[in-house]
């Protein structure tokens, strides 16, 4: 789902996460200026893959799974007070609003380029609405 959401928003995967070969030296891929999710292995679905969260050339977290990595990667933006990456803002905002239920009435982590009156990105709002509608329909069918 991670790659599908990144693709849906036309965000750049490499600004959010990187899949690298198991033999790749970490210092070659983690020298970015904000947190990044690294997966060292054959694929995102490789159970033996190593998941890392890195920032500014350092490994800051070693999650136990990809989903824990997604969570800790997102939370590291809040813990270290980083703005979301320019080409990963929509993905990060979706994680923030849909999964963590962080819906501030003012302020955001998208950085200084936002000139919207509404703090919610319209593409993110549409996808959250679609998820919510699907969940309601599914609940009615199953309930």
Residue pairs with C-beta under 8 A, 6 or more apart in sequence:
2 17
2 44
2 66
2 70
3 13
3 44
5 91
5 94
5 127
6 12
6 13
6 16
6 88
6 91
7 13
8 127
9 90
9 91
9 94
9 123
9 124
11 87
11 88
11 89
11 90
11 91
12 87
12 88
15 36
15 85
15 86
15 87
15 88
16 36
16 37
16 73
16 85
16 88
16 91
16 92
17 36
17 37
17 38
17 39
17 73
18 29
18 36
18 37
18 38
18 39
19 39
19 41
19 43
19 44
20 29
20 38
20 39
20 40
21 40
22 40
22 41
22 42
22 49
22 50
24 40
26 38
26 40
26 52
26 54
26 59
27 57
29 36
29 38
29 54
30 36
30 38
30 52
30 54
30 55
30 57
30 58
30 59
31 56
31 57
32 54
32 55
32 56
33 55
33 56
34 55
34 77
34 82
34 83
34 85
35 53
35 54
35 55
35 60
35 73
35 76
35 77
35 80
35 82
36 53
36 54
36 55
36 73
37 51
37 52
37 53
37 69
37 70
37 73
38 51
38 52
38 53
38 54
39 46
39 49
39 50
39 51
39 52
39 66
39 69
40 49
40 50
40 51
40 52
41 48
41 49
41 50
42 49
43 49
44 66
49 66
50 62
51 62
51 63
51 64
51 65
51 66
51 68
51 69
52 59
52 61
52 62
52 63
52 69
53 59
53 60
53 61
53 62
53 63
53 69
53 72
53 73
53 76
54 60
55 76
55 80
60 76
61 69
61 72
61 73
61 76
63 69
63 71
63 72
70 95
74 92
74 95
74 96
74 100
76 82
77 83
77 84
77 92
77 109
78 109
82 109
83 109
83 110
83 111
83 112
84 92
84 93
84 109
84 110
84 111
85 92
86 111
86 113
89 110
89 111
89 121
90 121
90 123
90 124
92 109
93 108
93 109
93 110
93 120
93 121
93 124
94 124
94 127
94 128
96 102
96 109
97 103
97 120
97 124
97 128
98 127
98 128
98 131
103 120
104 119
105 119
106 119
107 119
108 114
108 119
110 121
